[in-house]
Amino acid sequence: MLFNVSGEYQVEDLERFYSDLKRFTYILKFHDKNVAESWIKQLHAHLKPEYIESCLIAAIFELSITDVDTFHWVLDNLSHWDTYTHLLQEVTKFVVQKLIKEGFIPGQDFSATSEGKILIHENARKVIISDISQSDNLLIKKILLTSPEIHFLTIS
């Protein structure tokens, strides 16, 4: 449990979370799917799925700052994990909402693919990546396809 009855963090819970986060980022740096999946199975035997998901998401953000190569390896090789699928879905929703808020038109300036990618014009991409953190930038780049990658969209 990560919260006590009053909704506050327990020091022991935070220490456990930090320890699990450290251990998991260490394990991911081996770039070995079997080792990572074995670790997750061990966690599932003792911990709640919500806790594990929080730890995995924290690991992604930690790696985006401390080890970009491992960050990319995780998203490229462990993308079948529900945690990462949910994370990228949230990033996709964020991008679509920001594009609409900035006045871009779905189907004209951008569109989504069945794989969760966003086809986007360069001018819309520039708006999306302005004023975001390094972690957000790396995650957003995982879902965007821009004009060099797509040939059928043209800038209006």
DSSP file with accessible surface (Angstrom, degrees, kcal/mol):
  #  RESIDUE AA STRUCTURE BP1 BP2  ACC     N-H-->O    O-->H-N    N-H-->O    O-->H-N    TCO  KAPPA ALPHA  PHI   PSI    X-CA   Y-CA   Z-CA
    1    1 A M              0   0  142      0, 0.0     3,-0.0     0, 0.0    12,-0.0   0.000 360.0 360.0 360.0 133.5    0.0    0.0    0.0
    2    2 A L        +     0   0   35      7,-0.1     8,-0.6     1,-0.1     2,-0.3   0.647 360.0  44.9 -96.2 -15.6    1.4    3.4   -1.0
    3    3 A F  B    S-A    9   0A  93      6,-0.2     6,-0.2    10,-0.1     2,-0.1  -0.940  73.0-135.6-124.6 149.9   -0.9    5.5    1.1
    4    4 A N    >   -     0   0   41      4,-2.5     3,-2.0    -2,-0.3    -2,-0.1  -0.298  48.9 -80.7 -88.1-174.8   -2.1    5.3    4.7
    5    5 A V  T 3  S+     0   0  148      1,-0.3    -1,-0.0     2,-0.1    -2,-0.0   0.865 131.3  53.0 -58.2 -35.6   -5.8    5.8    5.7
    6    6 A S  T 3  S-     0   0   82      2,-0.1    -1,-0.3     1,-0.1     3,-0.1   0.516 119.3-108.9 -81.4  -0.9   -5.4    9.6    5.7
    7    7 A G  S <  S+     0   0   42     -3,-2.0     2,-0.2     1,-0.3    -2,-0.1   0.553  76.1 131.3  88.5   7.9   -4.0    9.5    2.1
    8    8 A E        -     0   0  126      1,-0.1    -4,-2.5    -5,-0.0    -1,-0.3  -0.628  61.6-106.3 -94.4 153.5   -0.4   10.4    3.2
    9    9 A Y  B     -A    3   0A 127     -2,-0.2     2,-0.4    -6,-0.2    -6,-0.2  -0.502  26.7-134.6 -73.7 142.8    2.7    8.6    2.1
   10   10 A Q     >  -     0   0   64     -8,-0.6     4,-2.2    -2,-0.2     3,-0.2  -0.815  14.8-129.7 -92.8 140.4    4.4    6.4    4.6
   11   11 A V  H  > S+     0   0   89     -2,-0.4     4,-2.6     1,-0.2     5,-0.2   0.914 110.5  53.3 -57.0 -40.8    8.2    6.8    4.7
   12   12 A E  H  > S+     0   0  119      1,-0.2     4,-2.3     2,-0.2    -1,-0.2   0.878 107.7  51.4 -62.7 -37.3    8.6    3.1    4.5
   13   13 A D  H  > S+     0   0   39     -3,-0.2     4,-2.6     2,-0.2    -1,-0.2   0.905 110.7  47.3 -66.3 -42.3    6.4    3.0    1.4
   14   14 A L  H  X S+     0   0   81     -4,-2.2     4,-2.8     2,-0.2    -2,-0.2   0.900 111.9  50.3 -66.1 -39.3    8.4    5.8   -0.3
   15   15 A E  H  X S+     0   0  124     -4,-2.6     4,-2.5    -5,-0.2    -2,-0.2   0.913 111.9  48.1 -64.6 -40.8   11.7    4.0    0.6
   16   16 A R  H  X S+     0   0  106     -4,-2.3     4,-2.9    -5,-0.2     5,-0.2   0.925 112.1  49.3 -64.3 -44.7   10.3    0.8   -0.9
   17   17 A F  H  X S+     0   0   40     -4,-2.6     4,-2.9     2,-0.2    -2,-0.2   0.947 112.4  47.3 -61.1 -46.8    9.2    2.6   -4.1
   18   18 A Y  H  X S+     0   0  143     -4,-2.8     4,-2.8     1,-0.2    -1,-0.2   0.914 112.9  49.6 -62.0 -41.2   12.6    4.3   -4.5
   19   19 A S  H  X S+     0   0   45     -4,-2.5     4,-2.5     2,-0.2    -1,-0.2   0.930 113.2  45.5 -63.8 -45.8   14.3    0.9   -3.9
   20   20 A D  H  X S+     0   0    0     -4,-2.9     4,-2.7     2,-0.2    -2,-0.2   0.904 112.9  51.4 -64.1 -39.8   12.1   -0.9   -6.5
   21   21 A L  H  X S+     0   0   20     -4,-2.9     4,-2.6    -5,-0.2     5,-0.2   0.943 111.6  46.7 -61.9 -46.3   12.5    2.0   -8.9
   22   22 A K  H  X S+     0   0  125     -4,-2.8     4,-2.0     1,-0.2    -2,-0.2   0.922 114.0  47.7 -61.7 -44.8   16.3    1.9   -8.6
   23   23 A R  H  X S+     0   0  104     -4,-2.5     4,-2.5    -5,-0.2    -1,-0.2   0.913 112.6  48.9 -64.8 -41.7   16.4   -1.9   -9.0
   24   24 A F  H  X S+     0   0    0     -4,-2.7     4,-2.7     2,-0.2    -2,-0.2   0.913 109.9  49.2 -69.4 -41.2   14.1   -1.8  -12.0
   25   25 A T  H  X S+     0   0   15     -4,-2.6     4,-1.4     2,-0.2    -1,-0.2   0.905 111.7  51.8 -63.7 -35.6   16.1    0.9  -13.8
   26   26 A Y  H  < S+     0   0  147     -4,-2.0     4,-0.4    -5,-0.2     3,-0.3   0.942 110.7  47.2 -62.5 -46.1   19.2   -1.2  -13.1
   27   27 A I  H >< S+     0   0   20     -4,-2.5     3,-1.5     1,-0.2     5,-0.4   0.905 108.5  54.8 -64.2 -40.6   17.6   -4.3  -14.5
   28   28 A L  H >< S+     0   0    1     -4,-2.7     3,-2.1     1,-0.3    -1,-0.2   0.825  94.3  69.4 -64.1 -28.8   16.4   -2.5  -17.6
   29   29 A K  T 3< S+     0   0   94     -4,-1.4    -1,-0.3    -3,-0.3    -2,-0.2   0.670  85.7  68.7 -66.9 -13.4   19.9   -1.3  -18.4
   30   30 A F  T <  S-     0   0  120     -3,-1.5    -1,-0.3    -4,-0.4    -2,-0.2   0.655  97.2-140.4 -74.2 -16.5   20.8   -4.9  -19.2
   31   31 A H    <   +     0   0   73     -3,-2.1     2,-0.5    -4,-0.2    -2,-0.1   0.893  54.9 137.6  55.7  44.5   18.6   -4.6  -22.3
   32   32 A D     >  -     0   0   64     -5,-0.4     4,-2.3     1,-0.1     5,-0.2  -0.953  43.5-162.6-126.1 110.3   17.4   -8.2  -21.7
   33   33 A K  H  > S+     0   0   88     -2,-0.5     4,-2.9     1,-0.2     5,-0.3   0.884  91.2  53.9 -58.6 -41.4   13.6   -8.9  -22.2
   34   34 A N  H  > S+     0   0  121      1,-0.2     4,-2.2     2,-0.2    -1,-0.2   0.910 109.7  46.4 -63.9 -42.0   13.7  -12.1  -20.3
   35   35 A V  H  > S+     0   0   60      2,-0.2     4,-2.2     1,-0.2    -1,-0.2   0.934 114.4  47.9 -65.4 -44.6   15.4  -10.6  -17.2
   36   36 A A  H  X S+     0   0    1     -4,-2.3     4,-2.2     1,-0.2    -2,-0.2   0.926 113.1  47.4 -63.0 -44.0   12.9   -7.6  -17.2
   37   37 A E  H  X S+     0   0   52     -4,-2.9     4,-2.2     1,-0.2    -1,-0.2   0.877 110.0  53.2 -68.1 -34.4    9.9   -9.9  -17.6
   38   38 A S  H  X S+     0   0   63     -4,-2.2     4,-2.1    -5,-0.3    -1,-0.2   0.918 108.2  50.7 -63.8 -41.9   11.2  -12.2  -14.8
   39   39 A W  H  X S+     0   0   27     -4,-2.2     4,-2.3     1,-0.2    -2,-0.2   0.929 109.2  50.8 -62.2 -43.3   11.5   -9.2  -12.5
   40   40 A I  H  X S+     0   0   20     -4,-2.2     4,-2.5     1,-0.2    -1,-0.2   0.914 107.8  52.9 -62.5 -42.1    7.9   -8.1  -13.3
   41   41 A K  H  X S+     0   0  154     -4,-2.2     4,-1.2     1,-0.2    -1,-0.2   0.911 108.7  50.7 -60.3 -40.3    6.6  -11.6  -12.6
   42   42 A Q  H  X S+     0   0  108     -4,-2.1     4,-0.6     1,-0.2     3,-0.4   0.918 110.2  49.3 -62.8 -43.2    8.3  -11.4   -9.2
   43   43 A L  H >X S+     0   0    7     -4,-2.3     4,-2.7     1,-0.2     3,-1.4   0.907 106.3  56.2 -62.8 -41.4    6.7   -8.1   -8.5
   44   44 A H  H 3< S+     0   0  101     -4,-2.5    -1,-0.2     1,-0.3    -2,-0.2   0.787 100.5  60.0 -63.2 -25.9    3.3   -9.4   -9.4
   45   45 A A  H 3< S+     0   0   76     -4,-1.2    -1,-0.3    -3,-0.4    -2,-0.2   0.740 122.7  19.6 -72.3 -21.7    3.6  -12.1   -6.8
   46   46 A H  H << S+     0   0  149     -3,-1.4     2,-0.3    -4,-0.6    -2,-0.2   0.567 116.8  55.3-124.1 -16.3    4.0   -9.6   -4.0
   47   47 A L  S  < S-     0   0   37     -4,-2.7    -1,-0.1    -5,-0.1     0, 0.0  -0.869  79.3 -98.9-129.0 159.6    2.6   -6.2   -5.1
   48   48 A K    >>  -     0   0  122     -2,-0.3     4,-2.1     1,-0.1     3,-0.5  -0.426  33.0-121.6 -73.3 145.9   -0.5   -4.6   -6.4
   49   49 A P  H 3> S+     0   0   77      0, 0.0     4,-2.7     0, 0.0     5,-0.2   0.849 112.0  57.3 -56.9 -35.5   -0.6   -3.9  -10.2
   50   50 A E  H 3> S+     0   0  128      2,-0.2     4,-2.2     1,-0.2     5,-0.1   0.889 107.3  48.2 -63.9 -39.1   -1.2   -0.2   -9.6
   51   51 A Y  H <> S+     0   0   27     -3,-0.5     4,-2.3     2,-0.2    -1,-0.2   0.929 111.9  49.0 -65.4 -45.3    2.1    0.0   -7.6
   52   52 A I  H  X S+     0   0    2     -4,-2.1     4,-2.7     1,-0.2    -2,-0.2   0.924 110.9  50.3 -61.7 -43.6    4.0   -1.9  -10.3
   53   53 A E  H  X S+     0   0   63     -4,-2.7     4,-2.6     1,-0.2     5,-0.2   0.920 109.9  50.5 -62.4 -42.0    2.6    0.4  -13.0
   54   54 A S  H  X S+     0   0   57     -4,-2.2     4,-2.4     1,-0.2    -1,-0.2   0.914 111.5  48.6 -61.0 -40.7    3.6    3.5  -11.1
   55   55 A C  H  X S+     0   0    1     -4,-2.3     4,-2.3     2,-0.2    -2,-0.2   0.917 111.6  48.8 -66.6 -42.3    7.1    2.1  -10.6
   56   56 A L  H  X S+     0   0    5     -4,-2.7     4,-2.2     2,-0.2    -2,-0.2   0.907 112.0  48.3 -65.4 -41.7    7.4    1.2  -14.3
   57   57 A I  H  X S+     0   0   43     -4,-2.6     4,-2.3     2,-0.2     5,-0.2   0.930 111.3  50.4 -65.2 -42.1    6.2    4.7  -15.4
   58   58 A A  H  X S+     0   0   27     -4,-2.4     4,-2.7    -5,-0.2    -2,-0.2   0.904 108.4  53.7 -61.0 -38.4    8.7    6.3  -13.0
   59   59 A A  H  X S+     0   0    0     -4,-2.3     4,-2.9     2,-0.2    -1,-0.2   0.912 106.7  51.7 -63.1 -41.4   11.4    4.1  -14.4
   60   60 A I  H  X S+     0   0    0     -4,-2.2     4,-1.9     2,-0.2    -1,-0.2   0.938 112.7  44.6 -60.0 -47.1   10.6    5.3  -17.9
   61   61 A F  H  X S+     0   0   62     -4,-2.3     4,-0.7     2,-0.2    -2,-0.2   0.908 113.1  51.1 -66.5 -38.4   10.8    8.9  -16.8
   62   62 A E  H >X S+     0   0   83     -4,-2.7     4,-2.6     1,-0.2     3,-1.0   0.943 111.6  47.4 -61.6 -46.5   14.0    8.3  -14.9
   63   63 A L  H 3X S+     0   0    0     -4,-2.9     4,-2.3     1,-0.3     8,-0.4   0.830 101.7  64.2 -66.7 -30.7   15.6    6.6  -17.9
   64   64 A S  H 3< S+     0   0    0     -4,-1.9    -1,-0.3    -5,-0.2    -2,-0.2   0.758 115.5  32.1 -64.9 -20.3   14.6    9.4  -20.2
   65   65 A I  H << S+     0   0  106     -3,-1.0    -2,-0.2    -4,-0.7     3,-0.2   0.806 130.7  30.9-100.5 -39.0   16.8   11.7  -18.1
   66   66 A T  H  < S+     0   0   72     -4,-2.6    -3,-0.2     1,-0.2    -2,-0.2   0.719 131.7  16.0 -99.2 -24.5   19.6    9.3  -17.1
   67   67 A D     X  +     0   0   38     -4,-2.3     4,-2.3    -5,-0.3     3,-0.3  -0.576  56.4 176.6-154.4  83.4   20.0    6.8  -19.9
   68   68 A V  H  > S+     0   0   49      1,-0.2     4,-2.5     2,-0.2     5,-0.2   0.849  82.5  58.5 -63.0 -35.0   18.3    7.7  -23.2
   69   69 A D  H  > S+     0   0  125      1,-0.2     4,-2.2     2,-0.2    -1,-0.2   0.931 109.8  43.4 -61.2 -44.0   19.6    4.5  -24.9
   70   70 A T  H  > S+     0   0    2     -3,-0.3     4,-3.0     2,-0.2     5,-0.2   0.889 109.5  58.0 -68.7 -37.8   17.8    2.3  -22.4
   71   71 A F  H  X S+     0   0    1     -4,-2.3     4,-2.2    -8,-0.4     5,-0.2   0.955 110.5  42.8 -53.8 -50.7   14.7    4.5  -22.6
   72   72 A H  H  X S+     0   0   58     -4,-2.5     4,-2.3     1,-0.2     5,-0.2   0.903 112.3  53.8 -65.3 -39.8   14.5    3.8  -26.3
   73   73 A W  H  X S+     0   0   37     -4,-2.2     4,-2.7    -5,-0.2     5,-0.3   0.931 108.8  49.5 -60.4 -44.5   15.3    0.1  -25.8
   74   74 A V  H  X S+     0   0    0     -4,-3.0     4,-2.9     1,-0.2    -2,-0.2   0.952 113.9  43.6 -60.7 -50.5   12.5   -0.2  -23.3
   75   75 A L  H  < S+     0   0    7     -4,-2.2     4,-0.2    -5,-0.2    -1,-0.2   0.835 118.8  44.9 -68.3 -28.1    9.9    1.5  -25.6
   76   76 A D  H  < S+     0   0   97     -4,-2.3    -1,-0.2    -5,-0.2    -2,-0.2   0.824 126.6  27.5 -82.0 -30.9   11.1   -0.4  -28.6
   77   77 A N  H  < S+     0   0   55     -4,-2.7    -2,-0.2    -5,-0.2    -3,-0.2   0.633 126.5  38.9-109.2 -17.7   11.3   -3.8  -27.0
   78   78 A L  S >< S+     0   0    0     -4,-2.9     3,-2.0    -5,-0.3     6,-0.3   0.081  73.6 118.0-119.3  22.2    8.8   -3.8  -24.2
   79   79 A S  T 3   +     0   0   57      1,-0.3    -1,-0.1    -4,-0.2    -4,-0.1   0.683  65.6  70.2 -66.0 -15.1    6.0   -1.9  -25.9
   80   80 A H  T 3  S+     0   0   97     -3,-0.2    -1,-0.3     4,-0.1     2,-0.2   0.637  75.0 104.2 -77.1 -11.0    3.8   -4.9  -25.5
   81   81 A W  S <> S-     0   0   27     -3,-2.0     4,-2.2     1,-0.1     3,-0.4  -0.510  77.5-131.8 -71.4 135.1    3.6   -4.3  -21.8
   82   82 A D  H  > S+     0   0  115      1,-0.2     4,-3.0    -2,-0.2     5,-0.2   0.867 103.6  60.7 -55.2 -39.3    0.2   -2.8  -20.8
   83   83 A T  H  > S+     0   0   14      1,-0.2     4,-2.2     2,-0.2    -1,-0.2   0.928 109.2  40.8 -56.7 -47.1    2.0   -0.1  -18.7
   84   84 A Y  H  > S+     0   0    0     -3,-0.4     4,-2.6    -6,-0.3    -1,-0.2   0.862 112.6  54.8 -74.1 -33.8    3.8    1.3  -21.7
   85   85 A T  H  X S+     0   0   49     -4,-2.2     4,-2.2     2,-0.2    -2,-0.2   0.943 111.1  45.9 -61.2 -46.0    0.8    1.0  -24.0
   86   86 A H  H  X S+     0   0   76     -4,-3.0     4,-2.3     2,-0.2    -2,-0.2   0.907 111.5  52.5 -62.9 -41.7   -1.2    3.0  -21.5
   87   87 A L  H  X S+     0   0   16     -4,-2.2     4,-2.2    -5,-0.2    -2,-0.2   0.944 111.2  45.3 -61.2 -47.3    1.6    5.6  -21.1
   88   88 A L  H  X S+     0   0   36     -4,-2.6     4,-2.5     1,-0.2    -1,-0.2   0.856 110.2  55.4 -68.0 -31.3    1.8    6.1  -24.9
   89   89 A Q  H  X S+     0   0  100     -4,-2.2     4,-2.5    -5,-0.2    -1,-0.2   0.912 108.5  48.3 -64.8 -40.5   -2.0    6.3  -25.2
   90   90 A E  H  X S+     0   0  104     -4,-2.3     4,-2.5     2,-0.2    -2,-0.2   0.895 110.8  50.5 -65.8 -39.4   -1.9    9.1  -22.6
   91   91 A V  H  X S+     0   0   15     -4,-2.2     4,-2.6     2,-0.2    -2,-0.2   0.929 109.9  51.0 -63.8 -41.8    0.8   10.9  -24.5
   92   92 A T  H  X S+     0   0   23     -4,-2.5     4,-2.7     2,-0.2     5,-0.2   0.932 110.3  48.6 -60.9 -46.5   -1.2   10.5  -27.7
   93   93 A K  H  X S+     0   0  107     -4,-2.5     4,-2.6     1,-0.2     5,-0.2   0.923 110.9  51.2 -59.6 -43.1   -4.3   12.0  -26.0
   94   94 A F  H  X S+     0   0   87     -4,-2.5     4,-2.5     1,-0.2    -2,-0.2   0.928 111.2  47.3 -59.1 -46.5   -2.2   14.9  -24.7
   95   95 A V  H  X S+     0   0    0     -4,-2.6     4,-2.8     2,-0.2    -2,-0.2   0.932 112.6  48.3 -63.6 -46.2   -0.8   15.6  -28.2
   96   96 A V  H  X S+     0   0   39     -4,-2.7     4,-2.5     1,-0.2     5,-0.2   0.938 112.8  48.3 -61.7 -45.1   -4.2   15.5  -29.8
   97   97 A Q  H  X S+     0   0  129     -4,-2.6     4,-2.5    -5,-0.2    -1,-0.2   0.912 112.8  48.3 -61.6 -41.7   -5.7   17.8  -27.2
   98   98 A K  H  X S+     0   0   38     -4,-2.5     4,-2.1    -5,-0.2    -1,-0.2   0.913 110.7  51.0 -66.5 -41.4   -2.8   20.3  -27.5
   99   99 A L  H  <>S+     0   0    0     -4,-2.8     5,-2.6     2,-0.2    -2,-0.2   0.933 112.8  45.3 -60.9 -46.1   -3.1   20.3  -31.3
  100  100 A I  H ><5S+     0   0   90     -4,-2.5     3,-1.8     1,-0.2    -2,-0.2   0.928 111.6  52.4 -64.3 -43.1   -6.8   21.0  -31.2
  101  101 A K  H 3<5S+     0   0  178     -4,-2.5    -1,-0.2     1,-0.3    -2,-0.2   0.860 107.0  53.7 -60.4 -34.8   -6.3   23.7  -28.5
  102  102 A E  T 3<5S-     0   0  103     -4,-2.1    -1,-0.3    -5,-0.2    -2,-0.2   0.418 125.8-102.2 -82.2   1.2   -3.7   25.3  -30.7
  103  103 A G  T < 5S+     0   0   55     -3,-1.8    -3,-0.2     1,-0.3     2,-0.2   0.536  71.2 145.6  94.4   6.5   -6.2   25.5  -33.6
  104  104 A F      < -     0   0   30     -5,-2.6    -1,-0.3    -6,-0.2    -2,-0.0  -0.542  45.0-128.6 -77.9 147.6   -4.9   22.6  -35.7
  105  105 A I    >>> -     0   0   81     -2,-0.2     4,-3.3     1,-0.0     3,-1.8  -0.851  14.8-123.7-105.4 123.3   -7.6   20.6  -37.5
  106  106 A P  B 345S+b  110   0B  75      0, 0.0     5,-0.2     0, 0.0    -1,-0.0  -0.331  99.1  20.1 -60.4 140.3   -7.9   16.8  -37.3
  107  107 A G  T 345S+     0   0   67      3,-3.6     4,-0.1     1,-0.1    -2,-0.0   0.204 129.3  51.4  84.9 -18.0   -7.8   15.2  -40.7
  108  108 A Q  T <45S+     0   0   92     -3,-1.8    -1,-0.1     2,-0.3    48,-0.1   0.747 123.7  17.7-112.7 -53.7   -6.2   18.3  -42.2
  109  109 A D  T  <5S-     0   0   20     -4,-3.3    12,-1.5     1,-0.3     2,-0.3   0.674 135.8  -2.9 -94.7 -22.1   -3.2   19.2  -40.0
  110  110 A F  E   < -bC 106 120B  10     -5,-1.0    -3,-3.6    10,-0.2    -2,-0.3  -0.983  57.9-174.3-160.9 159.7   -2.8   15.8  -38.3
  111  111 A S  E     - C   0 119B  38      8,-2.0     8,-3.5    -2,-0.3     2,-0.3  -0.976  24.3-116.4-156.1 159.4   -4.5   12.4  -38.0
  112  112 A A  E     - C   0 118B  71     -2,-0.3     6,-0.2     6,-0.2     2,-0.2  -0.706  20.9-141.4 -99.2 150.0   -4.0    9.3  -35.9
  113  113 A T    >   -     0   0   32      4,-2.8     3,-1.6    -2,-0.3    -1,-0.0  -0.612  30.0-107.8-100.3 168.5   -3.0    5.8  -37.2
  114  114 A S  T 3  S+     0   0  115      1,-0.3    -1,-0.1    -2,-0.2    -2,-0.0   0.707 118.7  61.3 -68.9 -17.2   -4.4    2.5  -36.0
  115  115 A E  T 3  S-     0   0  146      2,-0.1    -1,-0.3     1,-0.0     3,-0.1   0.342 122.6-102.8 -89.9   4.8   -1.0    1.9  -34.3
  116  116 A G  S <  S+     0   0   33     -3,-1.6     2,-0.2     1,-0.3    -2,-0.1   0.584  79.8 132.2  86.5   7.6   -1.4    5.0  -32.1
  117  117 A K        -     0   0   76     27,-0.0    -4,-2.8   -25,-0.0     2,-0.5  -0.548  51.5-133.3 -85.9 160.2    0.9    7.2  -34.1
  118  118 A I  E     -Cd 112 144B   0     25,-3.4    27,-3.0    -6,-0.2     2,-0.5  -0.971   6.2-146.3-118.8 121.6    0.1   10.7  -35.1
  119  119 A L  E     +Cd 111 145B  13     -8,-3.5    -8,-2.0    -2,-0.5     2,-0.3  -0.759  35.2 173.9 -81.6 127.2    0.7   11.8  -38.7
  120  120 A I  E     -C  110   0B   0     25,-2.7    27,-0.5    -2,-0.5   -10,-0.2  -0.981  34.0-119.4-145.2 144.1    1.6   15.5  -38.4
  121  121 A H     >  -     0   0    3    -12,-1.5     4,-2.3    -2,-0.3     3,-0.3  -0.496  36.5-112.0 -76.8 155.6    2.8   18.4  -40.4
  122  122 A E  H  > S+     0   0   46      1,-0.2     4,-2.3     2,-0.2     5,-0.2   0.876 115.8  54.4 -58.7 -41.0    6.1   20.0  -39.5
  123  123 A N  H  > S+     0   0   74      1,-0.2     4,-1.3     2,-0.2    -1,-0.2   0.893 110.2  47.0 -65.0 -34.5    4.5   23.3  -38.3
  124  124 A A  H  > S+     0   0    0     -3,-0.3     4,-2.2     2,-0.2    -1,-0.2   0.897 109.3  54.8 -71.2 -37.9    2.2   21.4  -35.9
  125  125 A R  H  X S+     0   0   55     -4,-2.3     4,-2.4     1,-0.2    -2,-0.2   0.918 104.6  54.0 -60.7 -42.1    5.2   19.3  -34.7
  126  126 A K  H  X S+     0   0  125     -4,-2.3     4,-0.7     1,-0.2    -1,-0.2   0.895 108.8  48.8 -61.2 -38.9    7.0   22.5  -33.8
  127  127 A V  H >< S+     0   0   39     -4,-1.3     3,-0.7     1,-0.2    -1,-0.2   0.922 111.1  50.9 -65.5 -43.3    4.1   23.7  -31.7
  128  128 A I  H 3< S+     0   0    0     -4,-2.2    -2,-0.2     1,-0.2    -1,-0.2   0.905 112.2  44.3 -63.5 -42.9    3.9   20.3  -29.9
  129  129 A I  H >< S+     0   0   43     -4,-2.4     3,-0.7    -5,-0.2    -1,-0.2   0.540  89.1 106.0 -86.7  -1.5    7.5   20.1  -28.9
  130  130 A S  T << S+     0   0   53     -4,-0.7    -3,-0.0    -3,-0.7    -4,-0.0  -0.541  89.1   4.3 -77.0 139.9    7.8   23.7  -27.8
  131  131 A D  T 3  S+     0   0  165     -2,-0.2     2,-0.3     1,-0.2    -1,-0.2   0.870  97.9 126.3  57.7  45.5    8.0   24.3  -24.0
  132  132 A I    <   -     0   0   38     -3,-0.7    -1,-0.2     1,-0.0    -3,-0.0  -0.919  61.0-101.2-127.2 160.9    8.1   20.6  -23.0
  133  133 A S     >  -     0   0   58     -2,-0.3     4,-2.6     1,-0.1     5,-0.2  -0.238  34.4-107.8 -72.8 165.8   10.4   18.6  -20.8
  134  134 A Q  H  > S+     0   0  103      1,-0.2     4,-2.4     2,-0.2     5,-0.2   0.909 120.9  51.4 -60.6 -41.7   13.1   16.3  -22.1
  135  135 A S  H  > S+     0   0   10      1,-0.2     4,-2.3     2,-0.2    -1,-0.2   0.938 111.2  46.2 -62.0 -47.8   11.0   13.3  -21.0
  136  136 A D  H  > S+     0   0   60      1,-0.2     4,-3.1     2,-0.2     5,-0.2   0.907 110.6  54.3 -61.4 -41.1    7.9   14.5  -22.7
  137  137 A N  H  X S+     0   0   41     -4,-2.6     4,-2.4     1,-0.2    -2,-0.2   0.933 109.6  46.7 -58.7 -46.1    9.9   15.3  -25.8
  138  138 A L  H  X S+     0   0   20     -4,-2.4     4,-0.9     1,-0.2    -1,-0.2   0.910 114.7  46.7 -65.0 -41.5   11.2   11.8  -26.0
  139  139 A L  H >X S+     0   0    2     -4,-2.3     3,-0.7     2,-0.2     4,-0.6   0.923 112.0  50.1 -66.9 -42.8    7.8   10.2  -25.4
  140  140 A I  H >X S+     0   0    2     -4,-3.1     3,-1.6     1,-0.2     4,-1.3   0.910 104.7  57.7 -64.3 -38.9    6.1   12.5  -28.0
  141  141 A K  H 3< S+     0   0  117     -4,-2.4    -1,-0.2     1,-0.3    -2,-0.2   0.798  98.3  63.0 -62.2 -24.3    8.8   11.6  -30.6
  142  142 A K  H << S+     0   0   35     -4,-0.9    -1,-0.3    -3,-0.7    -2,-0.2   0.728 111.6  35.3 -71.2 -21.4    7.8    8.0  -30.2
  143  143 A I  H << S+     0   0    5     -3,-1.6   -25,-3.4    -4,-0.6     2,-0.3   0.562  98.8  92.4-110.0 -10.1    4.3    8.6  -31.4
  144  144 A L  E  <  -d  118   0B  11     -4,-1.3     2,-0.5   -27,-0.2   -25,-0.2  -0.689  47.3-169.8 -92.8 138.4    4.8   11.3  -34.1
  145  145 A L  E     -d  119   0B  42    -27,-3.0   -25,-2.7    -2,-0.3     2,-0.2  -0.994  17.9-167.5-118.3 120.4    5.3   10.7  -37.8
  146  146 A T    >>  -     0   0   18     -2,-0.5     3,-2.3   -27,-0.2     4,-1.1  -0.546  39.7 -79.7-106.5 176.2    6.3   13.9  -39.6
  147  147 A S  T 34 S+     0   0   39    -27,-0.5     3,-0.2     1,-0.3     6,-0.1   0.743 125.0  56.5 -50.8 -35.8    6.6   14.8  -43.3
  148  148 A P  T 34 S+     0   0   96      0, 0.0    -1,-0.3     0, 0.0     3,-0.1   0.856 113.4  44.1 -64.1 -26.5    9.9   13.0  -44.0
  149  149 A E  T <4 S+     0   0  111     -3,-2.3     2,-0.4     1,-0.1    -2,-0.2   0.656 118.3  46.1 -89.3 -18.2    8.3    9.8  -42.7
  150  150 A I     <  -     0   0   12     -4,-1.1    -1,-0.1    -3,-0.2   -30,-0.0  -0.987  56.2-176.3-127.8 137.6    5.0   10.3  -44.5
  151  151 A H  S    S+     0   0  164     -2,-0.4    -1,-0.1     1,-0.1    -4,-0.1   0.599  74.4  66.3-108.3 -11.2    4.7   11.3  -48.1
  152  152 A F  S    S+     0   0  145      2,-0.0     2,-0.4     0, 0.0    -1,-0.1   0.581  84.0  81.0 -93.7  -6.6    1.0   11.6  -48.6
  153  153 A L        -     0   0   34     -6,-0.1     2,-0.4   -33,-0.1    -3,-0.1  -0.805  60.7-169.2 -95.5 138.1    0.5   14.6  -46.3
  154  154 A T        -     0   0  109     -2,-0.4     2,-0.3   -33,-0.0   -33,-0.1  -0.946  28.3-107.9-124.8 148.1    1.2   18.0  -47.7
  155  155 A I              0   0   98     -2,-0.4   -46,-0.1     1,-0.1    -2,-0.0  -0.596 360.0 360.0 -74.7 128.8    1.5   21.3  -45.9
  156  156 A S              0   0  116     -2,-0.3    -1,-0.1   -48,-0.1   -48,-0.0  -0.424 360.0 360.0 -75.0 360.0   -1.5   23.6  -46.7
